[in-house]
Amino acid sequence: MFRFHEVKAGVLQVSELSIPAKAITCIIGESGSGKTTLLRLLNVLDNPEEGEIWFDGVSLNEVNPVEWRRKAVMVPQSPVMFKGTVEDNLQVGRRFAGQPAATQEQMMQALFLFSLDKELSQAADNLSGGEKQRLALARAVLMEPFVLLLDEPTSALDEATADTLMQRLSAYTRERNVTVVMITHSRTIAQTYADFTVEVKNGIPHMNGGLQHARNG
């Protein structure tokens, strides 16, 4: 699990906070409350001004940031797309993770997981915002991470597509014991799919549990 102790970073102030492993934790709260800062701390993109964060007993101050990001993969709300095809964008994640090239079957399964019905040869530049978001999610799971850090992964999707995506993501992460920490503006998604929620108010996170049913029953 992630554990925060007396952490201060920008507007974020965390006395004590534990985020369980092998579960989906949704982060909710108003804009500017510190949600993205919290996610960036977990990816070691930002460092706390004070305090310390651990994952499974290892201080994030002590990890190699590049090595950490190969296994704790973050997908921002506006993900980076690389020049080239859908396949090029999927394979770049595998290369960054130091893994062999993905097979065509692996890539098609990743696209299906996120309801992206596109040819591998299609130019990534021609995708819509929502399609680019889903391609970035497919790229992330192909890296085979043990932690997924997601910033508004359904923000560019309609309600039906978002629900399908979350159903599949929930099943995928449960099967593989992946820890998911995701920011969402949708309380419906948090109530339906989260094992735990963290509501950030004025920079202070408050943990709640037991809101989610699909993964537990």
Contacts in CASP RR format, 6 or more apart in sequence:
PFRMAT RR
TARGET T0000
AUTHOR 0000-0000-0000
METHOD contacts of the structure
MODEL  1
MFRFHEVKAGVLQVSELSIPAKAITCIIGESGSGKTTLLRLLNVLDNPEE
GEIWFDGVSLNEVNPVEWRRKAVMVPQSPVMFKGTVEDNLQVGRRFAGQP
AATQEQMMQALFLFSLDKELSQAADNLSGGEKQRLALARAVLMEPFVLLL
DEPTSALDEATADTLMQRLSAYTRERNVTVVMITHSRTIAQTYADFTVEV
KNGIPHMNGGLQHARNG
1 18 0 8 1.000
1 19 0 8 1.000
1 20 0 8 1.000
1 21 0 8 1.000
1 55 0 8 1.000
1 56 0 8 1.000
1 179 0 8 1.000
2 17 0 8 1.000
2 18 0 8 1.000
2 19 0 8 1.000
2 21 0 8 1.000
2 42 0 8 1.000
2 53 0 8 1.000
2 54 0 8 1.000
2 55 0 8 1.000
2 179 0 8 1.000
2 181 0 8 1.000
3 16 0 8 1.000
3 17 0 8 1.000
3 18 0 8 1.000
3 19 0 8 1.000
3 53 0 8 1.000
3 54 0 8 1.000
3 55 0 8 1.000
3 57 0 8 1.000
4 14 0 8 1.000
4 16 0 8 1.000
4 17 0 8 1.000
4 18 0 8 1.000
4 51 0 8 1.000
4 52 0 8 1.000
4 53 0 8 1.000
5 16 0 8 1.000
5 51 0 8 1.000
5 52 0 8 1.000
5 53 0 8 1.000
5 54 0 8 1.000
6 14 0 8 1.000
6 15 0 8 1.000
6 16 0 8 1.000
6 50 0 8 1.000
6 51 0 8 1.000
6 52 0 8 1.000
7 13 0 8 1.000
7 14 0 8 1.000
7 17 0 8 1.000
7 41 0 8 1.000
7 48 0 8 1.000
7 50 0 8 1.000
7 51 0 8 1.000
7 52 0 8 1.000
7 53 0 8 1.000
8 14 0 8 1.000
8 48 0 8 1.000
8 49 0 8 1.000
8 50 0 8 1.000
8 51 0 8 1.000
9 37 0 8 1.000
9 41 0 8 1.000
9 46 0 8 1.000
9 47 0 8 1.000
9 48 0 8 1.000
9 49 0 8 1.000
10 34 0 8 1.000
10 37 0 8 1.000
10 49 0 8 1.000
11 32 0 8 1.000
11 33 0 8 1.000
11 34 0 8 1.000
11 37 0 8 1.000
11 202 0 8 1.000
11 203 0 8 1.000
12 34 0 8 1.000
12 37 0 8 1.000
12 38 0 8 1.000
12 41 0 8 1.000
12 200 0 8 1.000
12 203 0 8 1.000
12 205 0 8 1.000
13 203 0 8 1.000
13 204 0 8 1.000
14 38 0 8 1.000
14 204 0 8 1.000
14 205 0 8 1.000
17 198 0 8 1.000
17 205 0 8 1.000
17 207 0 8 1.000
18 207 0 8 1.000
19 25 0 8 1.000
19 179 0 8 1.000
19 181 0 8 1.000
19 196 0 8 1.000
19 198 0 8 1.000
19 207 0 8 1.000
20 179 0 8 1.000
20 195 0 8 1.000
20 196 0 8 1.000
21 56 0 8 1.000
21 179 0 8 1.000
22 177 0 8 1.000
22 178 0 8 1.000
22 179 0 8 1.000
23 179 0 8 1.000
23 180 0 8 1.000
23 195 0 8 1.000
23 196 0 8 1.000
23 215 0 8 1.000
24 170 0 8 1.000
24 173 0 8 1.000
24 180 0 8 1.000
24 182 0 8 1.000
24 193 0 8 1.000
24 194 0 8 1.000
24 195 0 8 1.000
24 196 0 8 1.000
24 212 0 8 1.000
24 215 0 8 1.000
25 180 0 8 1.000
25 181 0 8 1.000
25 182 0 8 1.000
25 194 0 8 1.000
25 195 0 8 1.000
25 196 0 8 1.000
25 197 0 8 1.000
25 198 0 8 1.000
26 182 0 8 1.000
26 183 0 8 1.000
26 184 0 8 1.000
26 189 0 8 1.000
26 190 0 8 1.000
26 193 0 8 1.000
26 194 0 8 1.000
26 196 0 8 1.000
26 197 0 8 1.000
26 198 0 8 1.000
27 35 0 8 1.000
27 38 0 8 1.000
27 39 0 8 1.000
27 181 0 8 1.000
27 182 0 8 1.000
27 183 0 8 1.000
27 184 0 8 1.000
27 197 0 8 1.000
27 198 0 8 1.000
27 199 0 8 1.000
27 200 0 8 1.000
27 205 0 8 1.000
28 35 0 8 1.000
28 183 0 8 1.000
28 184 0 8 1.000
28 185 0 8 1.000
28 187 0 8 1.000
28 190 0 8 1.000
28 197 0 8 1.000
28 198 0 8 1.000
28 199 0 8 1.000
28 200 0 8 1.000
29 35 0 8 1.000
29 199 0 8 1.000
29 200 0 8 1.000
29 201 0 8 1.000
30 200 0 8 1.000
30 201 0 8 1.000
33 200 0 8 1.000
33 201 0 8 1.000
33 202 0 8 1.000
33 203 0 8 1.000
34 200 0 8 1.000
34 203 0 8 1.000
35 183 0 8 1.000
35 200 0 8 1.000
36 151 0 8 1.000
36 183 0 8 1.000
37 46 0 8 1.000
38 198 0 8 1.000
38 200 0 8 1.000
38 205 0 8 1.000
39 74 0 8 1.000
39 149 0 8 1.000
39 151 0 8 1.000
39 181 0 8 1.000
39 183 0 8 1.000
40 46 0 8 1.000
40 74 0 8 1.000
41 47 0 8 1.000
41 48 0 8 1.000
41 53 0 8 1.000
41 60 0 8 1.000
42 53 0 8 1.000
42 55 0 8 1.000
42 60 0 8 1.000
42 72 0 8 1.000
42 74 0 8 1.000
42 147 0 8 1.000
42 149 0 8 1.000
42 181 0 8 1.000
43 68 0 8 1.000
43 69 0 8 1.000
43 72 0 8 1.000
43 74 0 8 1.000
43 149 0 8 1.000
44 60 0 8 1.000
44 63 0 8 1.000
44 65 0 8 1.000
44 68 0 8 1.000
44 69 0 8 1.000
44 72 0 8 1.000
45 74 0 8 1.000
47 61 0 8 1.000
52 59 0 8 1.000
52 60 0 8 1.000
52 61 0 8 1.000
53 59 0 8 1.000
53 60 0 8 1.000
53 61 0 8 1.000
54 60 0 8 1.000
55 72 0 8 1.000
55 147 0 8 1.000
60 68 0 8 1.000
70 96 0 8 1.000
70 97 0 8 1.000
70 98 0 8 1.000
70 143 0 8 1.000
70 145 0 8 1.000
71 97 0 8 1.000
71 143 0 8 1.000
71 145 0 8 1.000
71 146 0 8 1.000
71 147 0 8 1.000
72 145 0 8 1.000
72 146 0 8 1.000
72 147 0 8 1.000
72 149 0 8 1.000
73 140 0 8 1.000
73 143 0 8 1.000
73 145 0 8 1.000
73 147 0 8 1.000
73 148 0 8 1.000
73 149 0 8 1.000
74 149 0 8 1.000
74 150 0 8 1.000
74 151 0 8 1.000
75 133 0 8 1.000
75 136 0 8 1.000
75 137 0 8 1.000
75 140 0 8 1.000
75 148 0 8 1.000
75 149 0 8 1.000
75 150 0 8 1.000
75 151 0 8 1.000
75 153 0 8 1.000
76 151 0 8 1.000
77 133 0 8 1.000
77 151 0 8 1.000
77 152 0 8 1.000
77 155 0 8 1.000
77 183 0 8 1.000
79 132 0 8 1.000
79 133 0 8 1.000
79 135 0 8 1.000
79 136 0 8 1.000
80 136 0 8 1.000
81 89 0 8 1.000
81 124 0 8 1.000
81 125 0 8 1.000
81 127 0 8 1.000
81 132 0 8 1.000
81 135 0 8 1.000
81 136 0 8 1.000
82 88 0 8 1.000
82 89 0 8 1.000
82 92 0 8 1.000
82 124 0 8 1.000
83 124 0 8 1.000
83 125 0 8 1.000
84 123 0 8 1.000
84 124 0 8 1.000
84 125 0 8 1.000
85 120 0 8 1.000
85 121 0 8 1.000
85 122 0 8 1.000
85 123 0 8 1.000
85 124 0 8 1.000
86 111 0 8 1.000
86 118 0 8 1.000
86 119 0 8 1.000
86 120 0 8 1.000
86 121 0 8 1.000
86 122 0 8 1.000
86 123 0 8 1.000
86 124 0 8 1.000
86 127 0 8 1.000
86 135 0 8 1.000
87 107 0 8 1.000
87 120 0 8 1.000
87 121 0 8 1.000
88 124 0 8 1.000
89 124 0 8 1.000
89 135 0 8 1.000
89 136 0 8 1.000
89 139 0 8 1.000
90 102 0 8 1.000
90 107 0 8 1.000
90 110 0 8 1.000
90 120 0 8 1.000
90 135 0 8 1.000
90 138 0 8 1.000
90 139 0 8 1.000
90 142 0 8 1.000
91 101 0 8 1.000
91 102 0 8 1.000
92 139 0 8 1.000
93 139 0 8 1.000
93 140 0 8 1.000
93 142 0 8 1.000
93 143 0 8 1.000
94 100 0 8 1.000
94 101 0 8 1.000
94 102 0 8 1.000
94 142 0 8 1.000
94 143 0 8 1.000
95 101 0 8 1.000
96 143 0 8 1.000
97 143 0 8 1.000
97 144 0 8 1.000
97 145 0 8 1.000
99 143 0 8 1.000
99 144 0 8 1.000
102 110 0 8 1.000
102 142 0 8 1.000
104 120 0 8 1.000
106 142 0 8 1.000
107 120 0 8 1.000
107 138 0 8 1.000
107 142 0 8 1.000
108 120 0 8 1.000
110 138 0 8 1.000
110 139 0 8 1.000
110 141 0 8 1.000
110 142 0 8 1.000
111 117 0 8 1.000
111 118 0 8 1.000
111 134 0 8 1.000
111 135 0 8 1.000
111 138 0 8 1.000
113 137 0 8 1.000
113 138 0 8 1.000
113 141 0 8 1.000
113 168 0 8 1.000
113 169 0 8 1.000
113 172 0 8 1.000
114 134 0 8 1.000
114 135 0 8 1.000
114 137 0 8 1.000
114 138 0 8 1.000
114 165 0 8 1.000
114 168 0 8 1.000
114 169 0 8 1.000
115 134 0 8 1.000
115 161 0 8 1.000
115 164 0 8 1.000
115 165 0 8 1.000
115 168 0 8 1.000
116 131 0 8 1.000
116 134 0 8 1.000
116 135 0 8 1.000
116 138 0 8 1.000
118 127 0 8 1.000
118 131 0 8 1.000
118 135 0 8 1.000
124 132 0 8 1.000
124 135 0 8 1.000
127 135 0 8 1.000
128 156 0 8 1.000
129 156 0 8 1.000
130 156 0 8 1.000
130 157 0 8 1.000
133 153 0 8 1.000
133 155 0 8 1.000
133 156 0 8 1.000
133 157 0 8 1.000
134 157 0 8 1.000
134 165 0 8 1.000
137 150 0 8 1.000
137 153 0 8 1.000
137 165 0 8 1.000
137 169 0 8 1.000
140 148 0 8 1.000
141 148 0 8 1.000
141 172 0 8 1.000
145 178 0 8 1.000
146 177 0 8 1.000
146 178 0 8 1.000
146 179 0 8 1.000
147 178 0 8 1.000
147 179 0 8 1.000
147 180 0 8 1.000
147 181 0 8 1.000
148 173 0 8 1.000
148 178 0 8 1.000
148 179 0 8 1.000
148 180 0 8 1.000
148 181 0 8 1.000
148 182 0 8 1.000
149 181 0 8 1.000
149 182 0 8 1.000
150 180 0 8 1.000
150 181 0 8 1.000
150 182 0 8 1.000
150 183 0 8 1.000
151 182 0 8 1.000
151 183 0 8 1.000
152 183 0 8 1.000
152 184 0 8 1.000
152 185 0 8 1.000
153 165 0 8 1.000
153 169 0 8 1.000
153 182 0 8 1.000
153 184 0 8 1.000
154 161 0 8 1.000
154 162 0 8 1.000
154 165 0 8 1.000
154 166 0 8 1.000
154 184 0 8 1.000
154 186 0 8 1.000
154 189 0 8 1.000
155 185 0 8 1.000
157 165 0 8 1.000
162 186 0 8 1.000
162 189 0 8 1.000
163 192 0 8 1.000
166 189 0 8 1.000
166 192 0 8 1.000
166 193 0 8 1.000
167 214 0 8 1.000
169 180 0 8 1.000
169 193 0 8 1.000
170 193 0 8 1.000
170 214 0 8 1.000
170 215 0 8 1.000
172 178 0 8 1.000
173 179 0 8 1.000
173 180 0 8 1.000
174 215 0 8 1.000
184 190 0 8 1.000
190 197 0 8 1.000
190 211 0 8 1.000
191 211 0 8 1.000
191 212 0 8 1.000
192 212 0 8 1.000
192 213 0 8 1.000
192 214 0 8 1.000
193 212 0 8 1.000
193 214 0 8 1.000
193 215 0 8 1.000
194 209 0 8 1.000
194 211 0 8 1.000
194 212 0 8 1.000
195 209 0 8 1.000
195 210 0 8 1.000
195 212 0 8 1.000
195 215 0 8 1.000
195 216 0 8 1.000
196 207 0 8 1.000
196 208 0 8 1.000
196 209 0 8 1.000
196 210 0 8 1.000
196 211 0 8 1.000
196 212 0 8 1.000
197 207 0 8 1.000
197 208 0 8 1.000
197 209 0 8 1.000
197 211 0 8 1.000
198 205 0 8 1.000
198 206 0 8 1.000
198 207 0 8 1.000
198 208 0 8 1.000
199 205 0 8 1.000
199 206 0 8 1.000
199 208 0 8 1.000
200 206 0 8 1.000
210 216 0 8 1.000
END
